[in-house]
Structure formats: structure tokens, C-alpha cells
Amino acid sequence: MTRDLSDYCDTAKRNRVSHSRSLQLLCDRDMAHATRQSAIDVERFRQRLLQLEQERKRRIGRDVESAREAADDQPDAVDQAVVDELRDEHLELAQTDTEVLAQIRAALERIENGTYGHCVVDDEPIEPARLEAVPWAPYCARHQREAEARAGLRTPRA
């Protein structure tokens, strides 16, 4: 795609197509987008993110169902406390998975927008090893550390 776009833009510029300044800006933008997307195997990441999305949806459903199935009618107070604790754990797991699912969907949207693989703070490339480890990462490692330090959080892992 990058080569075809490059040929088209070069031809259009040589032939001084009308609205040449607008065309030049569009070609420059589209070339930057195509170059950015080809720096990493975006399609491989798209497929991986789609798979992770399906896995998370199944896990959320399973955890919510487990929480619902926990019986509230335990005759013993200790047994009821254990059931309540298990229910809370399943709901917490579902909440964490829901947060990661939102991040996965945001990464899929960045793929569609042509910004995947670039830090949302400074538009610099995200390290390939980081994307391998956390394919939904919106930040480079430096900006992720800064965001975590400000919020007192850690990035959820797969």
C-alpha cells in the first residue's frame, strides 16, 4: 500500500493536479499514516487483540455467572462469609477484565485510526517488545511509568 500511495502522490505532484497544496497535504498525511502502520505488523496485532477481546468477554461472562450462582442461603455464618468472599472475588475479576477489555477496544480503535503503536502523549513509537507484552498499550514505557506514578496504578497484564 505504501508503494502505491507513494507512486500516486509523486505522479499527482509532477502533473500539478489542481488544488496541489491540498493534495500535497493529503499525500503527506496519508504517507505518514501508511509508513507508521507498516513499521509494525499491525494486522498481526489486530488479530491478537480481537482474540484477546473474545477471551476477555468469555472470562467476564464466566466470572459474573459464578458470582450470581453463589448461594445466599448458607445455614452457617462462616460458610456464608466464604460464599460472600468468593462472590466478591469473581466480581473483582470481572471488573478488572472489563477495564482491560476497554483498553483492548481502544487499541483496536487506534488501529482503525492509524495511530496504533504510537504513544498517545507524544506520538513517538511504542517499543515493539512493549507491544508484544501489552498489545493494548497506549503509552510508551516512559509515559506509562509517569501515568502509573501519578495514579498509583500498575498496567493490568494478560
GUFILUM-461955 format. One record per atom (N, C-alpha, C, O): x, y, z; atom name; residue in three letters. Coordinates in nm, 3 decimals. Example, Ala and Ser with C-alpha at 12.3 -4.5 7.8 and 13.67 -1.06 7.14 Angstrom:
<sites>
    east   north      up atomo residuo
   1.319  -0.569   0.780     N     ALA
   1.230  -0.450   0.780    CA     ALA
   1.320  -0.330   0.780     C     ALA
   1.424  -0.332   0.846     O     ALA
   1.285  -0.225   0.708     N     SER
   1.367  -0.106   0.714    CA     SER
   1.290   0.003   0.787     C     SER
   1.341   0.114   0.804     O     SER
</sites>
This chain:
<sites>
    east   north      up atomo residuo
   0.081  -0.118   0.000     N     MET
   0.000   0.000   0.000    CA     MET
   0.086   0.126   0.000     C     MET
   0.053   0.223  -0.069     O     MET
   0.194   0.125   0.076     N     THR
   0.279   0.243   0.085    CA     THR
   0.337   0.277  -0.051     C     THR
   0.344   0.394  -0.088     O     THR
   0.379   0.176  -0.125     N     ARG
   0.438   0.199  -0.257    CA     ARG
   0.334   0.257  -0.354     C     ARG
   0.365   0.352  -0.425     O     ARG
   0.212   0.201  -0.357     N     ASP
   0.107   0.252  -0.444    CA     ASP
   0.073   0.396  -0.410     C     ASP
   0.057   0.479  -0.500     O     ASP
   0.061   0.426  -0.283     N     LEU
   0.028   0.561  -0.238    CA     LEU
   0.141   0.656  -0.276     C     LEU
   0.116   0.768  -0.320     O     LEU
   0.264   0.612  -0.257     N     SER
   0.379   0.694  -0.292    CA     SER
   0.380   0.725  -0.441     C     SER
   0.403   0.840  -0.480     O     SER
   0.357   0.625  -0.524     N     ASP
   0.353   0.646  -0.669    CA     ASP
   0.243   0.744  -0.708     C     ASP
   0.265   0.833  -0.790     O     ASP
   0.125   0.729  -0.648     N     TYR
   0.013   0.817  -0.678    CA     TYR
   0.047   0.961  -0.641     C     TYR
   0.024   1.053  -0.719     O     TYR
   0.101   0.980  -0.521     N     CYS
   0.134   1.115  -0.476    CA     CYS
   0.242   1.178  -0.562     C     CYS
   0.233   1.295  -0.598     O     CYS
   0.344   1.100  -0.597     N     ASP
   0.450   1.153  -0.682    CA     ASP
   0.396   1.194  -0.818     C     ASP
   0.429   1.301  -0.869     O     ASP
   0.312   1.110  -0.878     N     THR
   0.253   1.140  -1.008    CA     THR
   0.166   1.265  -1.001     C     THR
   0.173   1.352  -1.087     O     THR
   0.084   1.272  -0.898     N     ALA
  -0.005   1.388  -0.884    CA     ALA
   0.076   1.516  -0.867     C     ALA
   0.039   1.620  -0.923     O     ALA
   0.183   1.511  -0.791     N     LYS
   0.266   1.630  -0.770    CA     LYS
   0.336   1.671  -0.900     C     LYS
   0.344   1.790  -0.930     O     LYS
   0.386   1.574  -0.975     N     ARG
   0.454   1.604  -1.101    CA     ARG
   0.358   1.667  -1.202     C     ARG
   0.394   1.759  -1.275     O     ARG
   0.236   1.617  -1.205     N     ASN
   0.137   1.666  -1.301    CA     ASN
   0.066   1.793  -1.253     C     ASN
  -0.021   1.845  -1.323     O     ASN
   0.102   1.841  -1.136     N     ARG
   0.046   1.963  -1.079    CA     ARG
  -0.107   1.961  -1.086     C     ARG
  -0.172   2.049  -1.142     O     ARG
  -0.160   1.856  -1.026     N     VAL
  -0.305   1.839  -1.018    CA     VAL
  -0.363   1.961  -0.947     C     VAL
  -0.299   2.017  -0.858     O     VAL
  -0.486   2.001  -0.986     N     SER
  -0.549   2.117  -0.923    CA     SER
  -0.556   2.097  -0.772     C     SER
  -0.561   1.984  -0.723     O     SER
  -0.557   2.206  -0.702     N     HIS
  -0.556   2.206  -0.556    CA     HIS
  -0.429   2.138  -0.505     C     HIS
  -0.433   2.060  -0.409     O     HIS
  -0.317   2.168  -0.568     N     SER
  -0.193   2.097  -0.539    CA     SER
  -0.152   2.108  -0.392     C     SER
  -0.099   2.011  -0.337     O     SER
  -0.175   2.222  -0.328     N     ARG
  -0.136   2.234  -0.188    CA     ARG
  -0.219   2.139  -0.102     C     ARG
  -0.165   2.071  -0.014     O     ARG
  -0.350   2.133  -0.128     N     SER
  -0.436   2.041  -0.054    CA     SER
  -0.395   1.897  -0.080     C     SER
  -0.390   1.815   0.011     O     SER
  -0.367   1.867  -0.206     N     LEU
  -0.325   1.731  -0.242    CA     LEU
  -0.195   1.695  -0.174     C     LEU
  -0.178   1.584  -0.125     O     LEU
  -0.102   1.790  -0.171     N     GLN
   0.026   1.763  -0.107    CA     GLN
   0.006   1.733   0.041     C     GLN
   0.066   1.640   0.094     O     GLN
  -0.077   1.811   0.107     N     LEU
  -0.103   1.787   0.249    CA     LEU
  -0.167   1.651   0.271     C     LEU
  -0.130   1.579   0.363     O     LEU
  -0.264   1.615   0.186     N     LEU
  -0.328   1.484   0.197    CA     LEU
  -0.229   1.372   0.173     C     LEU
  -0.226   1.274   0.247     O     LEU
  -0.147   1.386   0.069     N     CYS
  -0.049   1.282   0.039    CA     CYS
   0.052   1.269   0.153     C     CYS
   0.086   1.157   0.193     O     CYS
   0.098   1.381   0.204     N     ASP
   0.195   1.375   0.315    CA     ASP
   0.133   1.306   0.436     C     ASP
   0.198   1.223   0.500     O     ASP
   0.008   1.341   0.468     N     ARG
  -0.060   1.279   0.581    CA     ARG
  -0.079   1.129   0.558     C     ARG
  -0.053   1.047   0.646     O     ARG
  -0.126   1.093   0.438     N     ASP
  -0.151   0.952   0.408    CA     ASP
  -0.022   0.872   0.404     C     ASP
  -0.020   0.756   0.445     O     ASP
   0.086   0.931   0.355     N     MET
   0.215   0.862   0.354    CA     MET
   0.264   0.840   0.497     C     MET
   0.315   0.733   0.529     O     MET
   0.248   0.941   0.582     N     ALA
   0.290   0.926   0.721    CA     ALA
   0.210   0.815   0.787     C     ALA
   0.265   0.734   0.862     O     ALA
   0.079   0.810   0.760     N     HIS
  -0.008   0.706   0.815    CA     HIS
   0.036   0.569   0.765     C     HIS
   0.049   0.476   0.845     O     HIS
   0.059   0.555   0.635     N     ALA
   0.097   0.426   0.578    CA     ALA
   0.233   0.382   0.629     C     ALA
   0.252   0.264   0.659     O     ALA
   0.327   0.475   0.641     N     THR
   0.460   0.441   0.692    CA     THR
   0.451   0.399   0.838     C     THR
   0.513   0.301   0.879     O     THR
   0.373   0.472   0.916     N     ARG
   0.356   0.440   1.057    CA     ARG
   0.299   0.301   1.073     C     ARG
   0.347   0.223   1.156     O     ARG
   0.197   0.267   0.997     N     GLN
   0.131   0.139   1.010    CA     GLN
   0.222   0.024   0.965     C     GLN
   0.209  -0.087   1.016     O     GLN
   0.311   0.049   0.871     N     SER
   0.395  -0.060   0.822    CA     SER
   0.516  -0.087   0.912     C     SER
   0.582  -0.189   0.896     O     SER
   0.545   0.004   1.006     N     ALA
   0.661  -0.014   1.093    CA     ALA
   0.645  -0.137   1.182     C     ALA
   0.745  -0.199   1.220     O     ALA
   0.522  -0.174   1.216     N     ILE
   0.495  -0.294   1.293    CA     ILE
   0.390  -0.374   1.216     C     ILE
   0.322  -0.320   1.129     O     ILE
   0.378  -0.500   1.247     N     ASP
   0.280  -0.585   1.178    CA     ASP
   0.143  -0.560   1.241     C     ASP
   0.099  -0.634   1.329     O     ASP
   0.077  -0.457   1.194     N     VAL
  -0.050  -0.413   1.252    CA     VAL
  -0.156  -0.523   1.241     C     VAL
  -0.234  -0.544   1.334     O     VAL
  -0.160  -0.591   1.130     N     GLU
  -0.262  -0.695   1.112    CA     GLU
  -0.245  -0.808   1.214     C     GLU
  -0.344  -0.861   1.265     O     GLU
  -0.121  -0.843   1.243     N     ARG
  -0.097  -0.947   1.344    CA     ARG
  -0.146  -0.900   1.480     C     ARG
  -0.206  -0.977   1.554     O     ARG
  -0.120  -0.772   1.513     N     PHE
  -0.168  -0.718   1.639    CA     PHE
  -0.320  -0.708   1.639     C     PHE
  -0.383  -0.733   1.742     O     PHE
  -0.381  -0.673   1.527     N     ARG
  -0.527  -0.666   1.520    CA     ARG
  -0.586  -0.803   1.551     C     ARG
  -0.680  -0.814   1.631     O     ARG
  -0.532  -0.907   1.490     N     GLN
  -0.583  -1.042   1.514    CA     GLN
  -0.563  -1.084   1.660     C     GLN
  -0.650  -1.145   1.720     O     GLN
  -0.449  -1.050   1.713     N     ARG
  -0.422  -1.084   1.854    CA     ARG
  -0.518  -1.010   1.947     C     ARG
  -0.570  -1.069   2.041     O     ARG
  -0.541  -0.882   1.920     N     LEU
  -0.633  -0.803   2.003    CA     LEU
  -0.776  -0.854   1.991     C     LEU
  -0.849  -0.858   2.090     O     LEU
  -0.816  -0.894   1.870     N     LEU
  -0.951  -0.949   1.853    CA     LEU
  -0.966  -1.079   1.933     C     LEU
  -1.070  -1.104   1.993     O     LEU
  -0.861  -1.161   1.932     N     GLN
  -0.863  -1.285   2.010    CA     GLN
  -0.870  -1.254   2.160     C     GLN
  -0.947  -1.315   2.233     O     GLN
  -0.789  -1.158   2.205     N     LEU
  -0.791  -1.119   2.346    CA     LEU
  -0.927  -1.062   2.385     C     LEU
  -0.975  -1.085   2.496     O     LEU
  -0.988  -0.988   2.294     N     GLU
  -1.121  -0.932   2.320    CA     GLU
  -1.223  -1.044   2.346     C     GLU
  -1.302  -1.037   2.440     O     GLU
  -1.220  -1.146   2.262     N     GLN
  -1.313  -1.258   2.280    CA     GLN
  -1.285  -1.333   2.410     C     GLN
  -1.378  -1.371   2.481     O     GLN
  -1.158  -1.354   2.440     N     GLU
  -1.122  -1.423   2.565    CA     GLU
  -1.170  -1.345   2.687     C     GLU
  -1.224  -1.403   2.780     O     GLU
  -1.151  -1.214   2.686     N     ARG
  -1.194  -1.132   2.799    CA     ARG
  -1.345  -1.134   2.814     C     ARG
  -1.397  -1.143   2.926     O     ARG
  -1.417  -1.127   2.704     N     LYS
  -1.563  -1.132   2.711    CA     LYS
  -1.611  -1.263   2.772     C     LYS
  -1.704  -1.265   2.852     O     LYS
  -1.546  -1.374   2.733     N     ARG
  -1.582  -1.504   2.791    CA     ARG
  -1.551  -1.507   2.941     C     ARG
  -1.632  -1.556   3.020     O     ARG
  -1.434  -1.455   2.979     N     ARG
  -1.396  -1.455   3.121    CA     ARG
  -1.491  -1.370   3.203     C     ARG
  -1.529  -1.409   3.314     O     ARG
  -1.529  -1.255   3.151     N     ILE
  -1.622  -1.168   3.223    CA     ILE
  -1.754  -1.241   3.244     C     ILE
  -1.809  -1.241   3.354     O     ILE
  -1.805  -1.302   3.138     N     GLY
  -1.931  -1.377   3.148    CA     GLY
  -1.922  -1.489   3.249     C     GLY
  -2.014  -1.510   3.327     O     GLY
  -1.810  -1.561   3.248     N     ARG
  -1.791  -1.672   3.341    CA     ARG
  -1.784  -1.622   3.486     C     ARG
  -1.843  -1.682   3.575     O     ARG
  -1.711  -1.513   3.508     N     ASP
  -1.698  -1.460   3.644    CA     ASP
  -1.830  -1.404   3.696     C     ASP
  -1.864  -1.425   3.812     O     ASP
  -1.903  -1.334   3.612     N     VAL
  -2.033  -1.280   3.654    CA     VAL
  -2.129  -1.394   3.684     C     VAL
  -2.202  -1.389   3.783     O     VAL
  -2.129  -1.496   3.600     N     GLU
  -2.216  -1.611   3.624    CA     GLU
  -2.179  -1.681   3.754     C     GLU
  -2.268  -1.721   3.830     O     GLU
  -2.050  -1.697   3.781     N     SER
  -2.007  -1.760   3.907    CA     SER
  -2.052  -1.677   4.027     C     SER
  -2.093  -1.732   4.129     O     SER
  -2.044  -1.545   4.015     N     ALA
  -2.088  -1.459   4.125    CA     ALA
  -2.238  -1.473   4.147     C     ALA
  -2.285  -1.472   4.261     O     ALA
  -2.313  -1.484   4.040     N     ARG
  -2.459  -1.498   4.052    CA     ARG
  -2.498  -1.632   4.113     C     ARG
  -2.597  -1.641   4.186     O     ARG
  -2.421  -1.735   4.083     N     GLU
  -2.454  -1.869   4.131    CA     GLU
  -2.423  -1.889   4.278     C     GLU
  -2.470  -1.985   4.339     O     GLU
  -2.345  -1.800   4.335     N     ALA
  -2.310  -1.815   4.477    CA     ALA
  -2.437  -1.805   4.560     C     ALA
  -2.511  -1.706   4.553     O     ALA
  -2.462  -1.908   4.638     N     ALA
  -2.586  -1.917   4.715    CA     ALA
  -2.581  -1.826   4.838     C     ALA
  -2.481  -1.822   4.910     O     ALA
  -2.691  -1.754   4.862     N     ASP
  -2.701  -1.667   4.979    CA     ASP
  -2.766  -1.737   5.098     C     ASP
  -2.785  -1.677   5.203     O     ASP
  -2.799  -1.863   5.080     N     ASP
  -2.878  -1.932   5.183    CA     ASP
  -2.795  -2.033   5.264     C     ASP
  -2.844  -2.141   5.297     O     ASP
  -2.673  -1.998   5.294     N     GLN
  -2.589  -2.088   5.373    CA     GLN
  -2.635  -2.085   5.518     C     GLN
  -2.652  -1.978   5.577     O     GLN
  -2.656  -2.203   5.577     N     PRO
  -2.705  -2.206   5.715    CA     PRO
  -2.601  -2.159   5.816     C     PRO
  -2.635  -2.107   5.922     O     PRO
  -2.476  -2.178   5.783     N     ASP
  -2.369  -2.143   5.876    CA     ASP
  -2.312  -2.006   5.837     C     ASP
  -2.289  -1.979   5.719     O     ASP
  -2.289  -1.919   5.936     N     ALA
  -2.237  -1.784   5.910    CA     ALA
  -2.098  -1.787   5.847     C     ALA
  -2.067  -1.704   5.763     O     ALA
  -2.016  -1.883   5.888     N     VAL
  -1.882  -1.895   5.830    CA     VAL
  -1.892  -1.935   5.683     C     VAL
  -1.821  -1.880   5.598     O     VAL
  -1.979  -2.031   5.653     N     ASP
  -1.999  -2.072   5.513    CA     ASP
  -2.050  -1.955   5.429     C     ASP
  -2.007  -1.937   5.316     O     ASP
  -2.141  -1.877   5.486     N     GLN
  -2.193  -1.762   5.413    CA     GLN
  -2.084  -1.658   5.388     C     GLN
  -2.081  -1.594   5.283     O     GLN
  -1.995  -1.641   5.486     N     ALA
  -1.884  -1.547   5.470    CA     ALA
  -1.791  -1.592   5.357     C     ALA
  -1.742  -1.510   5.279     O     ALA
  -1.767  -1.723   5.348     N     VAL
  -1.683  -1.778   5.241    CA     VAL
  -1.750  -1.754   5.106     C     VAL
  -1.685  -1.713   5.011     O     VAL
  -1.880  -1.781   5.098     N     VAL
  -1.955  -1.759   4.974    CA     VAL
  -1.951  -1.612   4.934     C     VAL
  -1.932  -1.580   4.817     O     VAL
  -1.969  -1.523   5.030     N     ASP
  -1.964  -1.380   5.002    CA     ASP
  -1.826  -1.338   4.950     C     ASP
  -1.815  -1.258   4.858     O     ASP
  -1.723  -1.393   5.012     N     GLU
  -1.586  -1.362   4.970    CA     GLU
  -1.561  -1.410   4.827     C     GLU
  -1.502  -1.338   4.746     O     GLU
  -1.605  -1.530   4.795     N     LEU
  -1.589  -1.583   4.660    CA     LEU
  -1.665  -1.498   4.558     C     LEU
  -1.615  -1.470   4.449     O     LEU
  -1.786  -1.457   4.594     N     ARG
  -1.865  -1.372   4.505    CA     ARG
  -1.790  -1.241   4.478     C     ARG
  -1.780  -1.197   4.363     O     ARG
  -1.737  -1.180   4.583     N     ASP
  -1.662  -1.055   4.568    CA     ASP
  -1.539  -1.074   4.478     C     ASP
  -1.508  -0.989   4.395     O     ASP
  -1.470  -1.186   4.495     N     GLU
  -1.352  -1.214   4.412    CA     GLU
  -1.391  -1.227   4.265     C     GLU
  -1.322  -1.173   4.178     O     GLU
  -1.500  -1.297   4.237     N     HIS
  -1.545  -1.311   4.098    CA     HIS
  -1.584  -1.176   4.039     C     HIS
  -1.555  -1.149   3.923     O     HIS
  -1.649  -1.093   4.117     N     LEU
  -1.689  -0.961   4.068    CA     LEU
  -1.568  -0.871   4.046     C     LEU
  -1.565  -0.792   3.952     O     LEU
  -1.467  -0.882   4.133     N     GLU
  -1.345  -0.804   4.115    CA     GLU
  -1.271  -0.849   3.989     C     GLU
  -1.220  -0.765   3.914     O     GLU
  -1.265  -0.980   3.965     N     LEU
  -1.203  -1.030   3.843    CA     LEU
  -1.277  -0.979   3.720     C     LEU
  -1.215  -0.939   3.621     O     LEU
  -1.408  -0.981   3.725     N     ALA
  -1.489  -0.932   3.613    CA     ALA
  -1.463  -0.782   3.591     C     ALA
  -1.457  -0.737   3.477     O     ALA
  -1.448  -0.707   3.698     N     GLN
  -1.422  -0.563   3.686    CA     GLN
  -1.286  -0.538   3.621     C     GLN
  -1.274  -0.454   3.532     O     GLN
  -1.184  -0.610   3.666     N     THR
  -1.051  -0.596   3.607    CA     THR
  -1.054  -0.632   3.459     C     THR
  -0.998  -0.561   3.376     O     THR
  -1.120  -0.744   3.427     N     ASP
  -1.129  -0.786   3.287    CA     ASP
  -1.207  -0.684   3.204     C     ASP
  -1.176  -0.664   3.086     O     ASP
  -1.306  -0.619   3.262     N     THR
  -1.382  -0.516   3.192    CA     THR
  -1.293  -0.397   3.160     C     THR
  -1.303  -0.339   3.052     O     THR
  -1.207  -0.360   3.253     N     GLU
  -1.114  -0.249   3.231    CA     GLU
  -1.015  -0.284   3.120     C     GLU
  -0.986  -0.200   3.035     O     GLU
  -0.962  -0.405   3.121     N     VAL
  -0.869  -0.447   3.017    CA     VAL
  -0.942  -0.456   2.883     C     VAL
  -0.886  -0.418   2.780     O     VAL
  -1.065  -0.504   2.883     N     LEU
  -1.144  -0.511   2.760    CA     LEU
  -1.161  -0.372   2.699     C     LEU
  -1.151  -0.357   2.577     O     LEU
  -1.186  -0.272   2.781     N     ALA
  -1.198  -0.135   2.730    CA     ALA
  -1.066  -0.089   2.668     C     ALA
  -1.067  -0.021   2.566     O     ALA
  -0.954  -0.126   2.728     N     GLN
  -0.824  -0.090   2.672    CA     GLN
  -0.798  -0.163   2.540     C     GLN
  -0.740  -0.105   2.448     O     GLN
  -0.839  -0.289   2.532     N     ILE
  -0.824  -0.365   2.408    CA     ILE
  -0.906  -0.301   2.297     C     ILE
  -0.858  -0.285   2.185     O     ILE
  -1.028  -0.264   2.328     N     ARG
  -1.114  -0.199   2.228    CA     ARG
  -1.058  -0.064   2.186     C     ARG
  -1.068  -0.026   2.069     O     ARG
  -0.999   0.009   2.279     N     ALA
  -0.936   0.137   2.244    CA     ALA
  -0.816   0.114   2.151     C     ALA
  -0.792   0.193   2.060     O     ALA
  -0.741   0.006   2.174     N     ALA
  -0.629  -0.026   2.086    CA     ALA
  -0.679  -0.062   1.946     C     ALA
  -0.619  -0.021   1.846     O     ALA
  -0.788  -0.137   1.937     N     LEU
  -0.846  -0.169   1.806    CA     LEU
  -0.892  -0.041   1.735     C     LEU
  -0.880  -0.030   1.613     O     LEU
  -0.943   0.054   1.810     N     GLU
  -0.983   0.182   1.751    CA     GLU
  -0.861   0.259   1.702     C     GLU
  -0.866   0.322   1.596     O     GLU
  -0.750   0.252   1.777     N     ARG
  -0.628   0.319   1.732    CA     ARG
  -0.576   0.254   1.604     C     ARG
  -0.520   0.323   1.518     O     ARG
  -0.594   0.124   1.590     N     ILE
  -0.555   0.058   1.465    CA     ILE
  -0.636   0.118   1.351     C     ILE
  -0.582   0.152   1.246     O     ILE
  -0.765   0.130   1.370     N     GLU
  -0.853   0.186   1.266    CA     GLU
  -0.816   0.330   1.235     C     GLU
  -0.825   0.373   1.120     O     GLU
  -0.774   0.406   1.336     N     ASN
  -0.739   0.547   1.317    CA     ASN
  -0.597   0.566   1.263     C     ASN
  -0.559   0.676   1.224     O     ASN
  -0.520   0.457   1.261     N     GLY
  -0.383   0.467   1.212    CA     GLY
  -0.284   0.517   1.314     C     GLY
  -0.173   0.557   1.278     O     GLY
  -0.320   0.515   1.441     N     THR
  -0.230   0.564   1.546    CA     THR
  -0.176   0.452   1.634     C     THR
  -0.101   0.479   1.728     O     THR
  -0.212   0.328   1.605     N     TYR
  -0.168   0.215   1.688    CA     TYR
  -0.016   0.205   1.683     C     TYR
   0.046   0.222   1.578     O     TYR
   0.042   0.176   1.798     N     GLY
   0.187   0.158   1.806    CA     GLY
   0.261   0.287   1.833     C     GLY
   0.384   0.288   1.837     O     GLY
   0.186   0.395   1.851     N     HIS
   0.247   0.524   1.883    CA     HIS
   0.186   0.577   2.012     C     HIS
   0.065   0.568   2.034     O     HIS
   0.271   0.632   2.095     N     CYS
   0.231   0.684   2.225    CA     CYS
   0.126   0.795   2.207     C     CYS
   0.143   0.884   2.125     O     CYS
   0.020   0.787   2.285     N     VAL
  -0.085   0.887   2.274    CA     VAL
  -0.043   1.022   2.334     C     VAL
  -0.111   1.122   2.313     O     VAL
   0.067   1.025   2.407     N     VAL
   0.114   1.151   2.466    CA     VAL
   0.199   1.229   2.367     C     VAL
   0.173   1.347   2.343     O     VAL
   0.300   1.164   2.309     N     ASP
   0.393   1.238   2.223    CA     ASP
   0.404   1.183   2.081     C     ASP
   0.486   1.230   2.002     O     ASP
   0.322   1.083   2.048     N     ASP
   0.318   1.024   1.913    CA     ASP
   0.447   0.954   1.873     C     ASP
   0.467   0.923   1.755     O     ASP
   0.535   0.929   1.968     N     GLU
   0.657   0.853   1.940    CA     GLU
   0.623   0.704   1.936     C     GLU
   0.528   0.662   2.001     O     GLU
   0.700   0.624   1.861     N     PRO
   0.671   0.481   1.855    CA     PRO
   0.683   0.413   1.992     C     PRO
   0.771   0.444   2.071     O     PRO
   0.591   0.321   2.016     N     ILE
   0.597   0.238   2.136    CA     ILE
   0.692   0.123   2.105     C     ILE
   0.689   0.067   1.995     O     ILE
   0.774   0.089   2.200     N     GLU
   0.873  -0.016   2.180    CA     GLU
   0.803  -0.146   2.139     C     GLU
   0.705  -0.185   2.202     O     GLU
   0.853  -0.215   2.034     N     PRO
   0.791  -0.341   1.990    CA     PRO
   0.780  -0.445   2.101     C     PRO
   0.681  -0.517   2.108     O     PRO
   0.881  -0.454   2.187     N     ALA
   0.875  -0.551   2.297    CA     ALA
   0.760  -0.517   2.392     C     ALA
   0.697  -0.607   2.448     O     ALA
   0.734  -0.390   2.411     N     ARG
   0.622  -0.348   2.497    CA     ARG
   0.489  -0.389   2.435     C     ARG
   0.401  -0.439   2.504     O     ARG
   0.475  -0.369   2.303     N     LEU
   0.352  -0.409   2.236    CA     LEU
   0.334  -0.561   2.238     C     LEU
   0.222  -0.610   2.245     O     LEU
   0.443  -0.633   2.232     N     GLU
   0.433  -0.779   2.242    CA     GLU
   0.381  -0.819   2.379     C     GLU
   0.299  -0.910   2.391     O     GLU
   0.429  -0.750   2.483     N     ALA
   0.390  -0.783   2.619    CA     ALA
   0.250  -0.732   2.652     C     ALA
   0.171  -0.802   2.716     O     ALA
   0.219  -0.610   2.609     N     VAL
   0.090  -0.546   2.638    CA     VAL
   0.039  -0.486   2.506     C     VAL
   0.057  -0.366   2.482     O     VAL
  -0.025  -0.567   2.422     N     PRO
  -0.062  -0.518   2.288    CA     PRO
  -0.163  -0.404   2.288     C     PRO
  -0.180  -0.338   2.185     O     PRO
  -0.228  -0.378   2.399     N     TRP
  -0.325  -0.269   2.406    CA     TRP
  -0.261  -0.141   2.461     C     TRP
  -0.331  -0.043   2.485     O     TRP
  -0.130  -0.141   2.482     N     ALA
  -0.061  -0.028   2.544    CA     ALA
  -0.081   0.101   2.464     C     ALA
  -0.051   0.106   2.345     O     ALA
  -0.132   0.206   2.531     N     PRO
  -0.147   0.334   2.462    CA     PRO
  -0.025   0.426   2.480     C     PRO
  -0.012   0.527   2.412     O     PRO
   0.065   0.388   2.574     N     TYR
   0.177   0.472   2.607    CA     TYR
   0.309   0.399   2.585     C     TYR
   0.315   0.276   2.593     O     TYR
   0.413   0.475   2.557     N     CYS
   0.548   0.419   2.560    CA     CYS
   0.580   0.390   2.707     C     CYS
   0.507   0.432   2.796     O     CYS
   0.688   0.319   2.732     N     ALA
   0.722   0.278   2.869    CA     ALA
   0.740   0.399   2.960     C     ALA
   0.696   0.398   3.075     O     ALA
   0.805   0.503   2.910     N     ARG
   0.829   0.622   2.994    CA     ARG
   0.698   0.687   3.037     C     ARG
   0.679   0.717   3.155     O     ARG
   0.609   0.709   2.942     N     HIS
   0.482   0.775   2.977    CA     HIS
   0.392   0.683   3.060     C     HIS
   0.312   0.732   3.140     O     HIS
   0.403   0.552   3.042     N     GLN
   0.327   0.460   3.126    CA     GLN
   0.373   0.469   3.271     C     GLN
   0.292   0.474   3.363     O     GLN
   0.506   0.471   3.290     N     ARG
   0.560   0.484   3.427    CA     ARG
   0.513   0.615   3.491     C     ARG
   0.477   0.617   3.609     O     ARG
   0.514   0.723   3.412     N     GLU
   0.470   0.852   3.465    CA     GLU
   0.322   0.848   3.503     C     GLU
   0.283   0.899   3.608     O     GLU
   0.239   0.788   3.418     N     ALA
   0.095   0.779   3.446    CA     ALA
   0.070   0.693   3.569     C     ALA
  -0.014   0.727   3.653     O     ALA
   0.143   0.582   3.581     N     GLU
   0.127   0.494   3.697    CA     GLU
   0.172   0.564   3.825     C     GLU
   0.108   0.549   3.929     O     GLU
   0.280   0.640   3.817     N     ALA
   0.329   0.711   3.935    CA     ALA
   0.226   0.814   3.981     C     ALA
   0.202   0.829   4.101     O     ALA
   0.166   0.886   3.887     N     ARG
   0.064   0.986   3.923    CA     ARG
  -0.059   0.922   3.985     C     ARG
  -0.116   0.975   4.080     O     ARG
  -0.100   0.807   3.929     N     ALA
  -0.224   0.744   3.975    CA     ALA
  -0.201   0.637   4.081     C     ALA
  -0.297   0.590   4.143     O     ALA
  -0.078   0.597   4.102     N     GLY
  -0.051   0.489   4.195    CA     GLY
  -0.101   0.356   4.144     C     GLY
  -0.142   0.272   4.224     O     GLY
  -0.099   0.335   4.012     N     LEU
  -0.153   0.214   3.950    CA     LEU
  -0.044   0.137   3.877     C     LEU
   0.068   0.184   3.858     O     LEU
  -0.082   0.014   3.837     N     ARG
   0.003  -0.069   3.750    CA     ARG
  -0.082  -0.117   3.634     C     ARG
  -0.202  -0.138   3.649     O     ARG
  -0.019  -0.134   3.519     N     THR
  -0.090  -0.180   3.400    CA     THR
  -0.137  -0.324   3.418     C     THR
  -0.057  -0.410   3.454     O     THR
  -0.267  -0.353   3.394     N     PRO
  -0.313  -0.492   3.400    CA     PRO
  -0.243  -0.576   3.293     C     PRO
  -0.223  -0.529   3.180     O     PRO
  -0.206  -0.695   3.326     N     ARG
  -0.138  -0.786   3.233    CA     ARG
  -0.234  -0.893   3.187     C     ARG
  -0.334  -0.922   3.253     O     ARG
  -0.203  -0.951   3.073     N     ALA
  -0.287  -1.058   3.017    CA     ALA
  -0.281  -1.182   3.102     C     ALA
  -0.346  -1.282   3.070     O     ALA
</sites>
